[in-house]
Amino acid sequence: MIQAETERDTIRKEAATAREEAARLRGQVEVLQTQAADLMRALAALHAAEGEAKPATPPVKGKKSE
């Protein structure tokens, strides 16, 4: 029984670590999406100022699995 409890505790710790890593990566993706959208807006403004205006497409948001 002790071995099963030890394995259970180890698996729980690994699952918690995986959840934390997933949350960290999700945050990084959101930051990158925001930066990309800001860059696209800046490029669109630059092109508009140069007379080469093209409609800017809105950023594509990632799908949430929950």
C-alpha positions in Angstrom: 0.0 0.0 0.0 2.9 2.4 0.8 4.3 1.9 -2.7 1.0 2.8 -4.3 0.7 5.9 -2.2 4.2 6.9 -3.1 3.5 6.4 -6.8 0.2 8.4 -6.5 2.0 11.3 -4.8 4.7 11.3 -7.5 2.1 11.3 -10.2 0.3 14.2 -8.5 3.5 16.2 -8.3 4.3 15.6 -11.9 0.7 16.6 -12.9 1.0 19.8 -10.9 4.3 20.6 -12.6 2.8 19.9 -16.0 -0.2 22.2 -15.3 2.2 25.0 -14.1 4.3 24.6 -17.3 1.1 24.7 -19.5 -0.1 27.9 -17.8 3.3 29.5 -18.3 3.4 28.6 -21.9 -0.2 29.8 -22.4 0.9 33.2 -21.0 3.8 33.3 -23.4 1.5 32.6 -26.3 -0.9 35.4 -25.3 2.0 37.8 -25.1 3.3 36.8 -28.5 -0.1 37.2 -30.0 -0.4 40.7 -28.5 3.0 41.6 -29.8 2.2 40.3 -33.3 -1.1 42.2 -33.4 0.7 45.4 -32.3 3.3 44.9 -35.0 0.6 44.4 -37.7 -1.1 47.6 -36.6 2.2 49.5 -36.8 2.9 48.1 -40.2 -0.6 48.9 -41.4 -0.2 52.5 -40.1 3.1 52.8 -41.9 1.7 51.5 -45.2 -1.3 53.9 -44.8 1.1 56.8 -44.3 3.0 55.8 -47.4 -0.2 55.6 -49.4 -0.1 51.8 -49.8 -3.0 51.2 -47.3 -4.2 47.6 -47.2 -6.9 46.5 -44.8 -5.4 45.1 -41.7 -6.8 41.8 -40.6 -7.6 41.3 -37.0 -5.3 39.0 -35.0 -6.3 35.3 -34.9 -7.0 34.3 -31.3 -6.0 30.8 -30.2 -8.8 28.4 -29.3 -9.3 27.7 -25.7 -9.7 24.0 -25.0 -11.8 24.7 -21.9 
